[in-house]
């Protein structure tokens, strides 16, 4: 009887080790969500930018495959907090990227913007700066969504290209 128990234990242990190795080489998703109702003294305070940001964060953790530990939710940050938080995320991704077959990054901003950039209170984060930082995120896929007025201006920067929509990314393993 002891031999059978030991044998079963060894099989289960081997299966659990194999399962851990398999998990190591899968997809990992990260999300960076920003909500900012206040866009400066000359702008109407938004009512739902923070609510929208929280809702997007909730959907990504509940249905989108993003672990809560891999989600950053910034509420009404200033420029310094936004950049420092992005750089911390980049540092984390550089450490773990080689442990996964695929790393994906999703950036979402809800708030005020103008033709030059996003507005965080009295501060402006230029699209060029934001684009440069997001491009430096070590991920296989980077998606940015700017839910704000004039945010289409970011696509007019050199390098922005209009693409046809897609439903399924053929590089995804199902």
C-alpha positions as CSV (number, residue, x, y, z in Angstrom):
1,X,0.0,0.0,0.0
2,X,2.8,2.4,0.9
3,X,4.4,1.8,-2.6
4,X,1.1,2.7,-4.3
5,X,0.8,5.9,-2.2
6,X,4.5,6.8,-2.9
7,X,4.0,6.1,-6.6
8,X,0.8,8.3,-6.8
9,X,2.6,11.0,-4.9
10,X,5.5,10.9,-7.4
11,X,3.0,11.0,-10.3
12,X,1.2,14.0,-8.8
13,X,4.4,15.8,-8.0
14,X,5.7,15.3,-11.5
15,X,2.4,16.6,-13.0
16,X,2.5,19.6,-10.7
17,X,6.1,20.3,-11.7
18,X,5.3,20.0,-15.4
19,X,2.3,22.3,-14.9
20,X,4.5,24.9,-13.3
21,X,7.0,24.8,-16.1
22,X,4.1,25.1,-18.6
23,X,2.7,28.2,-16.9
24,X,6.2,29.7,-17.0
25,X,6.1,29.9,-20.7
26,X,2.7,31.3,-21.3
27,X,1.1,34.7,-21.9
28,X,1.3,37.5,-19.3
29,X,-0.7,40.7,-19.6
30,X,-0.1,44.0,-18.0
31,X,-2.4,47.1,-17.9
32,X,-1.7,50.7,-17.0
33,X,-4.9,52.6,-16.5
34,X,-5.1,56.4,-15.9
35,X,-8.2,58.4,-15.0
36,X,-8.1,62.2,-14.6
37,X,-11.3,64.3,-14.2
38,X,-9.4,67.5,-13.7
39,X,-7.7,68.9,-16.8
40,X,-6.8,72.4,-15.5
41,X,-8.5,75.6,-14.4
42,X,-9.9,76.5,-17.8
43,X,-11.6,73.1,-18.4
44,X,-14.8,71.7,-17.1
45,X,-14.2,69.0,-14.5
46,X,-15.1,65.7,-16.0
47,X,-17.6,63.5,-14.2
48,X,-16.8,60.0,-15.4
49,X,-13.1,59.8,-16.4
50,X,-12.2,58.1,-13.1
51,X,-15.2,55.9,-13.2
52,X,-14.4,54.9,-16.7
53,X,-10.8,54.1,-15.7
54,X,-12.0,51.9,-12.8
55,X,-14.5,50.2,-15.1
56,X,-11.8,49.3,-17.7
57,X,-9.5,48.1,-14.9
58,X,-12.3,45.9,-13.6
59,X,-13.0,44.4,-17.0
60,X,-9.4,43.7,-17.6
61,X,-8.9,41.8,-14.3
62,X,-12.3,40.0,-14.4
63,X,-12.3,39.1,-18.1
64,X,-9.2,40.3,-19.8
65,X,-6.6,38.0,-18.2
66,X,-4.8,40.7,-16.3
67,X,-3.8,39.8,-12.7
68,X,-4.5,42.5,-10.2
69,X,-0.8,42.5,-9.3
70,X,-0.1,43.4,-13.0
71,X,-2.5,46.3,-13.2
72,X,-1.6,49.9,-12.4
73,X,-4.6,52.2,-11.7
74,X,-3.6,55.9,-11.4
75,X,-6.3,58.3,-10.2
76,X,-5.7,62.0,-11.1
77,X,-1.9,61.6,-11.2
78,X,0.5,64.5,-12.0
79,X,3.1,64.2,-14.7
80,X,5.8,63.0,-12.4
81,X,3.7,60.2,-10.9
82,X,2.6,59.0,-14.3
83,X,6.1,58.8,-15.7
84,X,7.6,57.3,-12.5
85,X,4.9,54.7,-12.4
86,X,5.4,53.8,-16.1
87,X,9.2,53.5,-15.5
88,X,8.6,51.2,-12.5
89,X,6.4,49.0,-14.8
90,X,9.1,49.0,-17.5
91,X,11.7,47.9,-14.9
92,X,9.4,45.1,-13.7
93,X,8.8,43.9,-17.3
94,X,12.5,43.9,-18.1
95,X,13.1,41.5,-15.2
96,X,10.3,39.0,-16.1
97,X,10.0,39.3,-19.9
98,X,12.3,36.3,-20.7
99,X,10.2,34.0,-18.4
100,X,7.2,34.2,-20.8
101,X,6.6,33.4,-24.4
102,X,4.5,36.5,-24.8
103,X,4.0,39.7,-22.8
104,X,1.3,42.1,-23.6
105,X,0.8,45.7,-22.4
106,X,-2.4,47.8,-22.4
107,X,-2.4,51.5,-21.7
108,X,-5.7,53.4,-21.2
109,X,-6.2,57.1,-20.4
110,X,-9.5,58.7,-19.7
111,X,-9.4,62.5,-19.2
112,X,-8.8,65.8,-20.9
113,X,-6.3,66.3,-23.7
114,X,-5.6,68.8,-26.5
115,X,-3.7,68.8,-29.8
116,X,-0.3,68.6,-27.9
117,X,-0.9,65.9,-25.3
118,X,-2.9,64.7,-22.3
119,X,-3.8,67.1,-19.5
120,X,-3.1,66.1,-15.9
121,X,-4.4,69.0,-13.9
122,X,-2.3,72.0,-14.8
123,X,0.3,69.8,-16.5
124,X,0.7,68.6,-20.1
125,X,2.2,65.3,-21.0
126,X,3.1,65.6,-24.7
127,X,2.0,62.8,-27.0
128,X,5.6,62.5,-28.3
129,X,6.8,61.8,-24.7
130,X,4.0,59.4,-24.0
131,X,4.5,57.6,-27.2
132,X,8.3,57.3,-26.6
133,X,7.7,55.9,-23.1
134,X,5.1,53.4,-24.3
135,X,7.3,52.2,-27.2
136,X,10.0,51.5,-24.6
137,X,7.8,49.0,-22.7
138,X,9.4,45.6,-23.3
139,X,6.3,43.8,-24.5
140,X,5.4,41.8,-27.6
141,X,2.2,43.7,-28.0
142,X,1.5,47.3,-26.9
143,X,-2.0,48.8,-27.2
144,X,-2.8,52.4,-26.2
145,X,-6.3,53.8,-25.9
146,X,-6.8,57.5,-25.3
147,X,-10.4,58.3,-24.3
148,X,-10.2,62.0,-24.5
149,X,-10.9,65.0,-26.8
150,X,-8.3,65.7,-29.5
151,X,-6.5,62.4,-28.7
152,X,-6.5,61.5,-32.4
153,X,-3.6,64.0,-32.7
154,X,-1.3,61.3,-31.5
155,X,-1.7,59.4,-34.7
156,X,-0.5,62.4,-36.7
157,X,2.9,62.1,-35.2
158,X,5.6,60.5,-37.4
159,X,5.2,56.8,-37.2
160,X,1.4,56.6,-36.6
161,X,-0.3,54.4,-39.1
162,X,-4.0,53.8,-39.7
163,X,-4.6,50.0,-39.6
164,X,-7.7,48.1,-40.5
165,X,-9.5,46.6,-37.4
166,X,-9.1,43.0,-36.4
167,X,-11.0,40.6,-34.2
168,X,-8.3,38.0,-33.6
169,X,-4.6,38.4,-33.5
170,X,-3.2,35.5,-35.5
171,X,-0.1,35.3,-33.2
172,X,-2.2,34.3,-30.2
173,X,-2.1,30.7,-29.2
174,X,-5.6,29.3,-28.5
